[in-house]
Amino acid sequence: MKTLKITLHNIIISISFTVLLFFNSPSAFSQSPKQLQNNYPIIAEDAAWCWFSDSRAVYYKGMKEAIYYGFINSKGDVMVKSFDLKTKEEITHTLHASLQIDDHNVPTFLFLPDGKILTFYNHHNGDIFMKRSKNAEDITEWEAGVVLLEKDSINRYCYTNPIMLSEEDNRIYLFGRNTVQNNEGIYTDTRIYCIYSDDYGETWSQEVNLLYNSGRNNPQYIKYTSDNKSRIDFLFTNGHPKLGEDISVHHIYYQDGYFSQTNGKKIGTFENLPICIKETDKVYNANSIGVRAWIWDIALDKKNNPVVTYARYPDEYNHEYHYAKWDGNKWIDKKIVNSGSYITIIRPGEKIREAHYSGGIVLDHNNPNNIYLSRNINDKFEIVKCEVKKGGKLKMQSITSNSQLDNIRPYIVDRNPTKTPILLWMAGHYYHYTDYNTGLKILIK
C-alpha cells in the first residue's frame, strides 16, 4: 500500500472576531458586524466519518507529539493519517483499499504501552478487523490484519470502540454492534457485542452481548467513555429515532467488575449479561413528552460524574440539542439550542433517507462544560463553541461563519492532556452515509 508524506508550511489559523451571545438570541449570529475567517486547514481532502466509533482521532506524545486520525474516502478506502504538531508533517496511509463506500467503517485507534498502535475498523453489517503497527508511532507499516468477528448467516457486525483499563492489567475491551438476522435473512434483533484481550490484542475472548432490548426489533445505539483506569460509561438508546417515537436515552457504567446504574446501584457482573435496557437509568424519557431522541457524546467530569449531549426531535426539521449532567443524585438537563434540520442534502428525484442526522454536538472531555456543536445558520451548518457557565448560562462563540459548505460532525481529539482542545470536523456536502463529498478541517488554537 502506498504511503504519502506531505509537509505543511505556515498553517495559519486566523480568528478575526469572536461572537458572544446566549442561546435564546440566535439572530446575533447573522447580525455580527464582523465575521470569522474560515481559513481552517483541510487535513483530509476526501474524508467522512460517522459518530458511533471512537477514538477516531487520538493524541499521542512519545518520540514525537502528533495526532492520529482515520476516515473513509469516496472510494471506500479505510484511511489513516498522522499530523506532527511540531514539524507539521502529515503522513497518509491506506489501511484497507476499497473496503466499502460507507462512513460507518471509520477506523479507531488505541496506543499500546510500547507506542505501537492497534487500529480497528469494520464493514457496515459485516466483519470486524484489527491491525497492529510494526513500529511505535508509525502508521506506514502494519502487521497482517485479522478478522476479530466474522459475518456469518446470523451475525452482522458494525462499529469499533476500543478501551484499555490500566487498573485491570491493561485489559482491552472492544465494543460495537451486532445486527442479528434469522434464516430467512430478516433482521430480528440488535446486540451490543463485547470482546476483550489480556495480551494486547494477541488473543480475544468469546463475544458477549451487553444489552437486551426486550425483544423489540429496533437497533439500540451506544456511546462510550472511560477514565482509562477502572471505569467505562455507556450512553445508549432503546432504538433508532426513525423507528419509534419512544426512543429514550439511558446510562449505566462498569467498574471493578460490576455494571451499575448511574447512582451506583449494582446491576450485575459479566456473568449476568445481557442487561435489560428498560431496567436501566434514563437520562431522558421520551414517553414523558412524546419526543424521540438520539445520542451524541458522553464524558466524565472531575468527580467522575457523567456528562452527556443528545438531540431531541419534535419533528424532522427541528433538532434540539440537549446537555445533561449527573450531579451525584439526579440528572440536570438543559436545552442548548435548536440546531435546525438534518444535514443530508436530498438529490433531485430522491427522498430523505436519514432525517435524524444532526450536525452534531460533542464535549471537550478535559472540560465537559465546553461544547462544540454544528447548527444551521443561514442555510449552512456552522461550528459553534458553547460554554456552560455557572447558573446554567450559555456563552456562544462562532468557529465558522458565512460558509459556502456545511460544517458537520465535530470531534475533539481524544487523550490530549493539554488545556487546548484540538477540533476536527467534516466540511462539504453530505447526501447519505454512502454518498458524501466532504473533507476534514482542523482547529488548533
C-alpha positions in Angstrom: 0.0 0.0 0.0 1.2 3.5 -0.8 2.3 5.9 1.8 2.3 9.7 1.2 4.3 12.3 3.1 3.4 16.0 2.9 5.0 18.9 4.9 2.5 21.7 5.6 4.1 25.1 5.8 2.8 28.2 7.6 -0.6 26.8 8.6 -2.2 29.9 10.0 -5.5 29.8 11.9 -6.9 33.3 12.0 -9.8 34.3 14.0 -10.8 37.9 13.4 -13.7 38.3 15.7 -15.5 36.4 18.5 -19.2 36.5 18.8 -20.7 36.1 22.3 -24.3 35.5 23.0 -26.9 33.4 24.9 -28.7 30.6 23.1 -32.0 32.5 23.2 -30.7 35.1 20.8 -29.7 33.1 17.7 -30.2 36.0 15.4 -27.0 37.6 16.8 -25.0 35.1 14.6 -26.2 36.9 11.4 -26.1 40.4 12.9 -22.4 40.5 13.8 -20.6 43.4 12.0 -17.5 41.2 11.7 -17.2 37.6 10.7 -14.7 34.9 11.4 -12.2 33.9 8.8 -12.9 30.3 7.6 -9.4 29.5 6.5 -9.0 26.5 8.7 -6.6 23.9 7.2 -8.0 20.9 5.4 -6.2 17.9 6.8 -8.0 15.3 4.6 -9.3 16.3 1.2 -11.6 13.3 0.7 -12.9 12.1 4.0 -16.0 11.2 6.0 -16.9 9.5 9.3 -19.8 8.6 11.4 -20.1 9.2 15.2 -20.5 5.7 16.7 -16.9 4.5 16.5 -14.1 6.1 18.7 -11.4 7.1 19.1 -11.5 8.4 15.5 -8.7 10.8 16.3 -6.2 10.5 19.2 -3.3 12.4 20.5 0.0 10.7 21.5 3.3 12.1 22.6 6.3 9.8 22.6 9.3 10.3 20.3 7.1 13.0 18.6 3.9 14.8 19.5 1.2 14.1 17.0 -2.4 13.3 16.3 -3.6 10.2 14.5 -7.0 10.1 12.8 -9.0 7.9 10.4 -11.7 8.3 7.8 -13.4 6.7 4.8 -12.8 8.3 1.4 -15.2 8.3 -1.5 -13.7 5.1 -3.0 -14.4 3.2 0.2 -10.8 3.1 1.3 -10.1 2.9 5.0 -7.6 5.7 5.7 -5.2 6.7 8.5 -3.3 9.9 8.8 -0.9 11.4 11.3 -0.1 15.1 11.9 3.1 16.1 13.7 2.2 19.1 15.9 5.7 20.4 15.9 7.0 19.8 12.4 3.6 20.0 10.7 4.5 16.8 8.7 1.5 14.8 7.5 1.6 11.1 6.7 -1.2 9.3 4.9 -1.6 5.5 4.6 -4.3 3.2 3.2 -5.3 0.6 5.8 -7.7 -1.3 3.6 -8.4 -0.4 0.0 -11.9 -0.5 -1.4 -13.5 -2.0 1.7 -16.9 -0.4 1.3 -18.2 3.1 0.4 -19.8 3.8 3.8 -18.9 6.2 6.6 -19.8 3.6 9.3 -16.5 1.9 8.6 -14.2 4.6 10.0 -11.1 3.2 11.8 -10.4 3.7 15.5 -7.1 3.7 17.4 -5.6 2.5 20.6 -1.9 3.1 21.6 -0.2 0.3 23.5 2.3 0.9 26.3 5.2 0.4 23.8 3.9 3.1 21.5 2.6 0.6 18.9 -0.9 1.2 17.5 -3.8 -1.1 17.3 -6.4 0.0 14.8 -9.9 -1.4 14.4 -12.4 -1.0 11.6 -15.4 -2.8 10.1 -17.9 -3.3 7.3 -21.3 -1.8 7.8 -23.0 -5.0 8.8 -20.1 -7.3 8.1 -16.7 -8.1 9.7 -14.6 -6.5 12.5 -10.9 -6.1 11.5 -7.8 -5.3 13.6 -4.2 -4.4 12.6 -1.1 -3.7 14.7 1.6 -1.3 13.6 5.0 -2.8 13.2 6.8 0.2 14.8 6.0 2.7 17.6 4.2 5.8 16.5 4.3 4.7 12.8 1.3 4.3 10.5 3.3 3.3 7.4 3.9 -0.4 8.2 1.3 -2.8 9.7 1.2 -6.5 10.5 -1.2 -8.6 8.6 -4.8 -7.8 9.5 -7.0 -10.2 11.4 -10.8 -10.6 11.5 -11.9 -10.5 15.1 -15.6 -11.1 14.5 -16.8 -12.6 11.2 -20.0 -12.1 9.4 -22.0 -15.4 9.1 -25.5 -16.5 8.3 -26.8 -14.9 11.5 -24.4 -12.1 12.7 -23.7 -8.8 11.0 -21.1 -6.5 12.8 -20.5 -2.8 12.8 -18.7 -0.1 14.8 -15.5 -0.4 16.9 -14.8 1.2 20.3 -11.6 0.0 22.0 -10.9 0.9 25.6 -7.9 -0.2 27.8 -8.2 -0.1 31.6 -4.8 0.3 33.3 -6.1 -1.0 36.7 -7.3 -4.2 35.0 -3.7 -5.0 33.9 -4.3 -3.2 30.7 -7.2 -5.3 29.6 -8.5 -4.1 26.3 -12.3 -4.1 25.7 -13.8 -3.8 22.3 -17.5 -2.8 21.8 -19.8 -2.4 18.9 -23.0 -3.6 17.2 -24.1 -7.0 16.1 -27.3 -7.0 14.0 -28.8 -10.5 14.1 -30.9 -12.0 11.3 -32.8 -15.2 11.0 -32.5 -18.0 8.4 -34.7 -16.0 6.1 -32.4 -13.1 6.1 -34.7 -10.9 8.1 -33.2 -8.8 10.9 -34.7 -9.8 14.2 -32.5 -8.3 16.9 -29.6 -5.9 17.6 -27.0 -6.7 20.2 -24.0 -4.8 21.6 -21.0 -7.0 21.2 -18.1 -7.0 23.8 -14.9 -8.9 23.5 -11.7 -8.4 25.5 -8.0 -9.1 25.3 -5.5 -9.6 28.2 -2.4 -9.8 25.9 -2.6 -6.5 23.9 -4.7 -7.9 21.2 -2.9 -11.2 20.5 -5.9 -13.3 21.6 -9.5 -12.3 22.4 -12.4 -13.6 24.5 -15.6 -15.0 23.1 -18.3 -12.5 22.2 -20.9 -11.5 24.8 -23.9 -9.3 24.4 -24.1 -6.3 26.6 -27.7 -5.2 26.3 -31.1 -6.8 25.8 -33.9 -4.8 24.2 -36.8 -6.9 25.4 -37.4 -8.5 22.1 -38.1 -5.3 20.2 -36.7 -5.2 16.7 -35.2 -1.7 16.9 -31.4 -1.2 16.9 -30.1 0.4 20.0 -27.2 2.9 19.7 -24.4 3.4 22.2 -21.6 5.8 23.0 -18.7 5.1 25.4 -16.3 7.0 27.6 -13.7 5.9 30.2 -11.3 7.2 32.8 -8.9 4.7 31.2 -8.2 3.3 34.6 -11.1 1.3 36.0 -14.4 2.8 34.7 -16.3 2.6 31.4 -19.5 4.6 31.0 -22.3 3.7 28.5 -24.8 6.1 27.0 -27.4 4.3 24.9 -30.9 4.4 23.3 -33.6 1.8 23.1 -33.7 2.1 19.3 -33.3 4.3 16.2 -35.3 7.5 16.2 -36.7 6.9 12.7 -38.2 3.6 14.0 -40.1 4.8 17.1 -41.4 7.8 19.0 -40.4 6.4 22.3 -36.6 6.4 21.7 -35.1 7.4 25.1 -31.6 8.0 26.5 -30.2 5.6 29.1 -27.0 5.3 31.1 -25.0 2.7 33.1 -21.3 2.3 33.9 -18.8 -0.6 34.6 -16.2 -0.5 37.4 -14.4 -3.1 39.5 -16.1 -6.0 37.7 -19.7 -4.7 38.2 -22.2 -2.9 35.9 -24.1 -0.3 37.9 -26.9 2.3 37.5 -25.9 5.9 37.4 -26.5 6.2 41.2 -24.1 3.3 41.9 -26.7 0.6 42.4 -25.1 -2.6 41.2 -26.8 -4.4 38.3 -24.5 -7.4 37.9 -21.2 -8.7 36.5 -20.2 -10.1 33.1 -21.8 -13.4 34.2 -25.2 -11.6 34.4 -25.2 -10.2 30.9 -27.1 -9.0 28.9 -28.6 -6.1 30.8 -32.2 -5.3 30.1 -32.4 -1.8 28.7 -35.8 -0.9 30.1 -34.5 -1.6 33.6 -31.6 0.9 33.3 -31.5 4.5 34.4 -32.9 7.1 32.0 -31.2 10.3 31.3 -34.3 11.3 29.2 -37.6 9.6 29.0 -39.2 10.1 25.6 -42.5 8.7 26.8 -42.9 11.7 29.1 -43.4 14.2 26.3 -43.6 12.0 23.2 -40.5 13.4 21.6 -37.9 10.9 20.3 -34.1 11.3 20.8 -30.7 10.2 19.7 -27.3 10.4 21.5 -24.1 12.2 20.6 -21.4 12.2 23.3 -20.6 11.3 26.9 -17.7 12.4 29.1 -16.7 12.3 32.8 -16.2 15.5 34.9 -13.6 15.9 37.6 -15.7 14.0 40.1 -16.2 11.1 37.6 -19.8 12.1 37.1 -21.2 11.6 33.6 -22.0 14.5 31.3 -23.8 13.8 28.1 -25.1 15.5 24.9 -28.0 14.3 22.8 -30.7 15.6 20.4 -34.5 15.6 20.6 -36.7 15.7 17.6 -40.1 17.4 17.9 -40.1 16.9 14.1 -37.6 16.2 11.4 -36.9 19.9 10.8 -36.2 20.8 14.4 -33.3 19.1 16.0 -33.0 20.3 19.6 -29.6 19.8 21.3 -29.6 19.0 25.0 -26.9 18.8 27.6 -27.4 16.7 30.8 -25.1 16.1 33.7 -25.3 13.9 36.8 -24.9 16.0 40.0 -24.4 12.9 42.2 -28.2 12.5 42.9 -30.1 13.3 39.7 -29.7 14.3 36.0 -29.8 18.0 35.3 -31.0 18.6 31.7 -30.7 21.8 29.7 -31.6 22.6 26.2 -28.7 24.3 24.4 -30.2 25.3 21.0 -32.4 24.3 18.2 -29.9 23.3 15.5 -32.3 23.3 12.6 -33.0 20.4 10.3 -31.0 17.4 9.1 -27.6 17.6 7.4 -28.4 15.3 4.5 -28.8 17.0 1.1 -31.6 15.5 -1.0 -30.6 14.9 -4.6 -33.2 15.6 -7.3 -35.7 12.9 -7.6 -34.8 11.3 -4.3 -36.4 11.2 -0.8 -34.9 11.9 2.6 -33.5 8.7 4.0 -31.8 9.9 7.2 -33.9 12.7 8.6 -32.4 12.4 12.1 -28.8 13.1 11.1 -28.0 16.2 13.1 -24.9 18.4 12.6 -23.5 17.1 15.9 -22.9 18.2 19.5 -19.8 16.9 21.3 -17.9 17.6 24.6 -14.4 18.6 25.5 -13.6 15.6 27.6 -11.0 17.6 29.6 -13.6 20.2 30.4 -17.1 19.0 29.6 -18.5 22.4 30.4 -17.3 23.2 26.9 -19.4 22.0 24.0 -18.8 22.1 20.3 -21.8 21.9 18.0 -22.9 22.2 14.4 -26.1 24.1 13.7 -27.9 25.5 10.7 -27.3 29.3 10.3 -28.4 31.0 7.1 -28.9 27.6 5.3 -25.4 26.3 6.1 -24.2 24.3 9.0 -21.6 26.2 11.1 -19.4 25.1 14.0 -20.1 26.9 17.3 -18.5 26.6 20.7 -20.8 26.8 23.7 -19.6 27.2 27.3 -21.9 26.2 30.1 -21.3 28.8 32.8 -22.4 28.8 36.5 -26.1 29.0 36.9 -26.7 27.4 33.5 -26.0 30.5 31.4 -24.5 29.8 27.9 -21.7 31.6 26.3 -21.6 31.1 22.5 -18.7 31.6 20.2 -18.7 31.2 16.4 -16.0 29.0 15.0 -17.1 29.2 11.4 -19.5 31.6 9.7 -20.8 32.6 6.2 -19.6 29.2 5.0 -20.1 28.0 1.4 -20.0 24.4 2.6 -21.6 22.6 5.6 -19.5 22.1 8.7 -20.7 19.0 10.5 -19.8 16.2 12.9 -17.2 17.9 15.1 -14.9 15.8 17.2 -12.4 16.7 19.8 -9.1 14.7 19.5 -9.0 12.1 22.3 -6.4 11.7 25.0 -5.0 15.2 24.6 -3.7 16.2 28.1 -3.2 19.8 27.3 -5.7 22.5 28.1 -6.1 23.4 24.5 -8.5 21.1 22.6 -7.9 20.1 19.0 -11.1 20.2 17.0 -11.7 18.3 13.8 -14.9 18.3 11.7 -16.3 17.4 8.3 -16.8 20.1 5.7 -18.6 19.7 2.4 -21.8 18.2 1.0 -23.3 15.2 2.8 -26.1 13.2 1.0 -26.1 9.8 2.7 -23.7 7.6 4.6 -22.8 6.0 1.2 -22.8 9.3 -0.7 -20.6 12.2 0.5 -18.3 14.9 -0.8 -16.6 16.0 2.3 -13.2 16.6 3.8 -11.8 17.1 7.3 -10.8 20.5 8.8 -8.8 21.3 11.9 -8.7 24.0 14.6 -5.6 24.1 16.8 -5.7 27.3 18.9 
